[in-house]
Amino acid sequence: MTDLPLTTFRERLEWAMQQKGGISQSELARQVGVKPQSIQHLLDPKKNAQGSSHTAKIAKALGVSPEWLASGAGPREPTTVESLLAALKESGLAAAIDPSIRPRIFEILLGPERGVAHDLSQARNTESLPRIRWEDLMTADLSRPFELEVIDDALAPEIFKGCVALLDPQRAPEPAWPVLVRDRDGNHYLRDYEAGSAGRWSAVARTRGFAPLDSETYGLQIIAAMDGYKRPKQPARSVE
């Protein structure tokens, strides 16, 4: 399989699992912190999964680059401090960096562990999408992709209050993938989709303090699935 082009997320995930000594789906799920069904879903050719909101954690567990696992772009090996320093030395830039601030430079360049497949802050222009307010969700036209500002930390630390979710009503929900749901009372929640049995499913948070929502108990309806998100821009620091 290594000689074949790995053109899909499933193929890259399958290859990476083989390279990790044939790690099992259940063991990978344990390391990532998801249910085995989530990994099984990603490996099912019939599902044609395009990615996962846990791509960064999966990549870390398998020892591959999150960018490569998500899109096939770039090297398969993850970027590390050592490889980054080697690249800086080769370019001649390392000598210009004060050793005392190198750790902070690496932290900025490498970034925190996150789902790089979905952080669209710098990935593409999304200015044409309409921004919907939470109070208008019951009356707004939600038949096409739209933006919605995140108002809580239920999906933190990856997606936190102040981020902007990009939601697609036509996208099918996938396990451990964020969805916008509405309960029978007209309340809306942005949570991870978790498949159940007998047609039931749940909308669950990633952080404590948010109770799971059962589809039957709360009369949940999926409004849209997340297609990506944008992080809030950091305010510019004044120079005194």
PyMOL commands that set and color helices and strands:
alter all, ss='L'
color gray80, all
select helices_A, chain A and resi 9-19+25-32+36-43+55-62+66-71+81-91+94-96+99-110+134-136+215-218
alter helices_A, ss='H'
color red, helices_A
select strands_A, chain A and resi 131-132+146-149+164-168+177-182+188-195+201-204+213-214+221-230
alter strands_A, ss='S'
color yellow, strands_A
deselect
rebuild
show_as cartoon
